Amino acid sequence: MNILITGASSGIGYQTALRLASNAGNKIFALSRRGDLLDKLHQEAQTLYGFSNIIPITADLKTVSDQQLYESIAIHTHSLDIIFNNAAVLVNKPMLEITDADLSDTYNTNVFSIFKTTRSLFPLLKQALHPHIINVSSIGGLQTTSKFSGLSAYSSSKGAVTILTECMAQEFDQYNIKVNALAFGAVQTNMLSKAFPNYKAPVSDVEISELIVQFFEHGYRFFNGKVLPIANSIP
């Protein structure tokens, strides 16, 4: 499979790319603003497996042009099986303290980047046998789930991802492109630790990457337009 992972320099994106890299048949395009961490990911795969099929792409989705994003991947492949829209920003602040800059960064990264990757890479998706766009939502972005103070920007942006996923699935059904979202509960990542230093999540990014890779391999066969809660909490 040819797979793009955004936000691949740490956390869920990093561990998912590393797990995918164990299969020599995969080609993983790992995108992040942090080129140094992408180089670390590339080298870790090389050390673990004796080869590395991770292609680092250093880019900021808030500023990179559609053409630049397309060319960075099209130079390596003529088709793209999966886009994993994983890049995210988490701001933990009371709502009245959230700045315009916080909102801009959160929505540009968590929501608007999905428009950019889809718009830019649509020609490559159409060439795949079973193209699949997988967005990352959150349990906090679903109705009727528990909400937490300080996460109004993050959770509302993930609510937008939830609805966007359903809209995308409807629009792209004519092209046989499946679109789903994984709505994660708390996963122990660097991003979570920075926002909640004293909180310990029940699941690690390494553990959740196993489920994600399984979904990459089989999810398109069973789901379309679905937002799947991935959490062991109630509700």
Backbone torsions as a table, in degrees:
resi	resn	phi	psi	omega
1	MET	NA	146.1	170.8
2	ASN	-101.5	120.9	-168.5
3	ILE	-132.6	130.5	170.6
4	LEU	-100.9	128.7	174.8
5	ILE	-119.7	117.3	174.6
6	THR	-89.0	154.9	-176.3
7	GLY	63.8	43.1	-171.9
8	ALA	-91.5	3.0	-174.2
9	SER	-85.9	-7.7	179.9
10	SER	-161.4	170.3	171.0
11	GLY	58.0	-136.4	-175.3
12	ILE	-61.2	-42.7	-179.3
13	GLY	-62.5	-44.5	-179.4
14	TYR	-62.2	-50.4	-175.9
15	GLN	-68.9	-33.8	177.4
16	THR	-67.6	-44.2	177.4
17	ALA	-60.5	-43.0	-178.6
18	LEU	-64.3	-40.3	179.1
19	ARG	-68.3	-41.7	177.8
20	LEU	-62.6	-31.5	-175.5
21	ALA	-67.7	-13.7	178.4
22	SER	-69.6	-18.5	178.7
23	ASN	-98.7	112.7	-176.6
24	ALA	-63.4	-17.7	179.5
25	GLY	-78.6	-10.5	178.5
26	ASN	-89.7	149.8	170.5
27	LYS	-125.9	116.2	-172.5
28	ILE	-109.6	118.9	175.0
29	PHE	-94.1	107.9	-175.0
30	ALA	-100.1	113.5	-173.7
31	LEU	-111.3	135.5	175.9
32	SER	-166.7	164.2	172.2
33	ARG	-74.5	-22.6	-173.6
34	ARG	-94.5	89.5	-179.6
35	GLY	-63.2	-33.2	179.8
36	ASP	-64.0	-38.4	179.5
37	LEU	-74.9	-30.5	174.7
38	LEU	-66.9	-38.1	176.1
39	ASP	-63.4	-38.4	176.6
40	LYS	-62.2	-43.0	177.7
41	LEU	-60.8	-46.1	178.8
42	HIS	-58.6	-45.7	-178.6
43	GLN	-69.1	-36.0	178.6
44	GLU	-64.9	-40.7	176.2
45	ALA	-62.3	-41.8	178.8
46	GLN	-60.7	-43.2	-179.5
47	THR	-67.1	-42.7	-176.7
48	LEU	-70.8	-41.3	-168.3
49	TYR	-113.4	-8.6	-178.3
50	GLY	82.3	1.8	175.4
51	PHE	-156.0	165.1	175.5
52	SER	-138.7	119.3	176.3
53	ASN	-105.0	25.0	176.8
54	ILE	-96.6	124.6	179.2
55	ILE	-107.5	106.7	-179.2
56	PRO	-70.6	136.1	174.9
57	ILE	-128.1	106.5	179.9
58	THR	-87.2	112.4	-177.5
59	ALA	-160.0	150.3	174.2
60	ASP	-105.0	114.8	-176.2
61	LEU	-63.8	-16.1	178.5
62	LYS	-78.3	-20.5	-174.1
63	THR	-126.2	-21.5	-177.6
64	VAL	-66.3	141.4	179.9
65	SER	-79.7	159.4	177.5
66	ASP	-57.4	-43.4	-177.8
67	GLN	-65.2	-41.6	178.6
68	GLN	-63.4	-42.5	179.7
69	LEU	-64.3	-45.2	178.9
70	TYR	-59.8	-49.0	-175.7
71	GLU	-65.7	-31.7	-179.0
72	SER	-64.5	-24.4	179.0
73	ILE	-103.9	-38.8	-177.2
74	ALA	-62.9	-23.5	178.3
75	ILE	-68.3	-17.9	-177.0
76	HIS	-107.4	-22.2	-174.5
77	THR	-156.9	157.1	178.2
78	HIS	-101.1	-2.7	180.0
79	SER	-147.7	157.8	-179.9
80	LEU	-135.8	120.1	-176.6
81	ASP	-80.6	-39.2	-173.9
82	ILE	-139.3	135.0	163.7
83	ILE	-111.0	120.0	177.8
84	PHE	-105.8	98.6	-177.4
85	ASN	-81.6	86.2	-171.1
86	ASN	-108.0	-17.3	-177.6
87	ALA	-56.0	135.8	-176.5
88	ALA	-154.8	154.4	171.9
89	VAL	-125.0	135.4	178.8
90	LEU	-122.8	116.5	176.8
91	VAL	-108.6	125.7	177.6
92	ASN	-110.4	94.9	-179.6
93	LYS	-147.5	148.4	170.1
94	PRO	-56.4	145.9	-174.2
95	MET	-55.0	-40.1	-176.7
96	LEU	-71.9	-10.5	179.0
97	GLU	-102.2	-4.9	-179.2
98	ILE	-73.9	128.7	-176.2
99	THR	-91.8	167.9	174.4
100	ASP	-60.1	-37.5	178.8
101	ALA	-64.2	-39.8	176.7
102	ASP	-60.2	-46.3	-178.7
103	LEU	-64.8	-43.4	-179.6
104	SER	-62.1	-46.0	-179.3
105	ASP	-64.6	-43.0	-178.1
106	THR	-64.0	-50.4	-175.9
107	TYR	-74.3	-34.4	176.0
108	ASN	-62.5	-41.9	-177.4
109	THR	-78.8	-47.2	-171.6
110	ASN	-81.2	-29.1	-173.6
111	VAL	-118.1	-58.2	-171.4
112	PHE	-66.2	-26.5	177.7
113	SER	-64.2	-26.5	177.6
114	ILE	-67.0	-40.4	174.7
115	PHE	-59.6	-43.7	-176.3
116	LYS	-65.4	-49.4	-177.9
117	THR	-63.5	-41.2	-178.8
118	THR	-66.6	-46.9	-179.3
119	ARG	-62.8	-44.1	-175.5
120	SER	-71.2	-39.6	-168.7
121	LEU	-105.3	7.2	179.6
122	PHE	-54.2	-41.8	179.0
123	PRO	-60.1	-33.1	178.8
124	LEU	-76.0	-36.9	177.2
125	LEU	-60.9	-42.7	-176.3
126	LYS	-63.0	-19.9	-178.8
127	GLN	-86.5	-9.5	-177.7
128	ALA	-82.3	157.2	-179.8
129	LEU	-72.9	-43.9	179.8
130	HIS	-132.7	70.5	-175.9
131	PRO	-67.3	142.3	-173.0
132	HIS	-146.0	123.7	171.8
133	ILE	-102.4	126.5	-179.1
134	ILE	-121.9	114.6	179.3
135	ASN	-96.7	151.6	176.1
136	VAL	-101.6	113.1	173.1
137	SER	-102.4	-154.9	-178.0
138	SER	-154.1	151.4	172.9
139	ILE	-55.6	-35.5	178.8
140	GLY	-69.7	-11.2	178.4
141	GLY	-98.1	12.5	178.8
142	LEU	-111.6	148.8	175.6
143	GLN	-68.5	152.4	174.4
144	THR	71.5	2.5	175.6
145	THR	-93.0	162.5	178.8
146	SER	-65.8	139.6	177.6
147	LYS	-112.9	156.2	-175.5
148	PHE	-125.2	136.5	177.0
149	SER	-58.8	140.6	179.6
150	GLY	96.0	-11.0	-174.9
151	LEU	-112.2	26.0	-177.5
152	SER	-62.7	-40.5	179.8
153	ALA	-69.5	-48.5	-177.5
154	TYR	-64.1	-52.3	-175.1
155	SER	-65.9	-38.7	178.7
156	SER	-67.3	-34.6	176.7
157	SER	-66.3	-36.9	178.4
158	LYS	-72.9	-28.6	171.6
159	GLY	-62.9	-38.6	176.0
160	ALA	-63.7	-39.6	178.0
161	VAL	-62.9	-38.6	178.7
162	THR	-57.9	-51.4	-179.0
163	ILE	-70.3	-38.9	178.4
164	LEU	-58.6	-39.8	179.4
165	THR	-59.5	-44.7	179.9
166	GLU	-65.4	-38.9	178.1
167	CYS	-65.6	-43.5	-179.1
168	MET	-62.5	-42.1	-179.6
169	ALA	-60.6	-39.5	179.2
170	GLN	-66.2	-45.6	-177.4
171	GLU	-67.0	-37.3	-171.9
172	PHE	-96.4	2.5	178.7
173	ASP	-59.8	-34.2	-179.6
174	GLN	-65.9	-19.9	179.7
175	TYR	-100.4	3.8	-177.2
176	ASN	62.2	30.8	174.6
177	ILE	-99.6	118.6	179.3
178	LYS	-83.2	142.7	178.9
179	VAL	-134.6	122.4	178.3
180	ASN	-138.9	167.4	176.1
181	ALA	-132.0	145.2	172.2
182	LEU	-106.1	119.1	-178.3
183	ALA	-101.1	98.4	-175.3
184	PHE	-81.8	145.2	163.8
185	GLY	-80.1	-158.6	-178.2
186	ALA	-68.7	126.2	175.8
187	VAL	-125.3	133.0	-177.4
188	GLN	-71.9	107.1	179.2
189	THR	-136.3	169.5	175.6
190	ASN	-61.0	-38.2	-179.8
191	MET	-61.6	-44.1	-180.0
192	LEU	-66.8	-40.7	-178.5
193	SER	-62.9	-37.0	178.7
194	LYS	-68.3	-38.3	-178.5
195	ALA	-77.7	-35.6	-178.2
196	PHE	-132.9	79.7	-172.3
197	PRO	-59.1	-28.9	-174.9
198	ASN	-101.2	7.9	-177.3
199	TYR	-100.8	138.2	176.8
200	LYS	-116.0	113.9	-179.0
201	ALA	-74.2	153.2	-178.1
202	PRO	-75.8	-13.2	-176.1
203	VAL	-131.7	139.2	178.5
204	SER	-93.6	164.0	177.2
205	ASP	-65.3	-31.3	176.7
206	VAL	-64.7	-44.9	-179.2
207	GLU	-64.5	-44.7	-176.0
208	ILE	-69.1	-25.6	-179.6
209	SER	-64.0	-29.0	178.4
210	GLU	-64.2	-44.5	179.0
211	LEU	-65.5	-40.4	-178.4
212	ILE	-62.4	-44.3	179.8
213	VAL	-62.8	-39.2	176.3
214	GLN	-62.0	-39.6	179.1
215	PHE	-67.6	-37.3	175.1
216	PHE	-57.0	-42.1	-173.8
217	GLU	-76.1	-32.6	-170.6
218	HIS	-127.5	-13.6	-171.4
219	GLY	-59.9	-35.8	-177.3
220	TYR	-62.7	-22.9	-177.9
221	ARG	-76.1	-22.5	-170.4
222	PHE	-121.7	-16.9	-172.3
223	PHE	-133.5	145.3	169.6
224	ASN	-156.5	131.3	-179.4
225	GLY	70.8	21.7	-177.0
226	LYS	-106.1	147.1	172.6
227	VAL	-115.6	107.2	-169.0
228	LEU	-98.7	116.1	177.2
229	PRO	-67.5	129.3	178.7
230	ILE	-122.0	87.8	-177.6
231	ALA	-162.8	151.5	177.2
232	ASN	-106.0	20.6	179.8
233	SER	-99.9	164.0	177.4
234	ILE	-125.2	124.2	0.3
235	PRO	-80.7	NA	NA
